[in-house]
Amino acid sequence: MAQPQQPSPVGAEFMSEIVEVKVGNSTKPFHVHQSKLCSNSEYFKAALNNNWQKSESLHAELPEDDGEVFGVYVNWLYSRKVEAFRGLDVGWSKSYEILIEAFILGDKLLDIDFKDAVVDAIVHLTMKPDANGTWAIPPGKNVSRLYERTLKGSKARRMMVDLHVMSATPRMFDSEEMKDEYCFDFVVELLRAMFEESRDPQGKANTLLRWRNQCQYHEHGTGNPCYKDRR
């Protein structure tokens, strides 16, 4: 008869090997527990568990990525929180840039929970005015960057469209930013969504319902628990 599986000791996740992760051009590597990387990222799980490196110490390299953005990921691994940066030293435009790049990194690392948490952070940032009472939506260059790295039908794209449906004003369509920075695919999807909302008496309510139920923009899928329920 098979023996019952023994539970892992408290703190076992901190007993694993340390992985040195070099990111971008940074001269200072990150040091992260292997268990943290492999239990969250299918990318690291495959790489580190398949003898990616044969030296005595575990190490990984992400030469094309940004250290600041990877720092957001490391913070998530240990705290299960993705910070929305408004109110800190960086402006809201830089905050959106970091979060969009964090989503793209999560996609590369195959970490669905992290991507879902980043989406929630973007929503939170959008819904929270700054100290001057200003509400801000992601700049066109950040929207276009997200579209550049996601596929048609992406839930993150739907989130971005809904965000603009709820926040767009006629002034937005007169701006140079709309002409120069928003990509064509986004503009088409935005106009389609606004047209559908105008034809449907419940259109605005449906958009608000999706906005309030943030799992509508998550990738964990029906029947799989949200990261918020597994903390």
Disulfide bonds with the S-S distance in Angstrom:
none
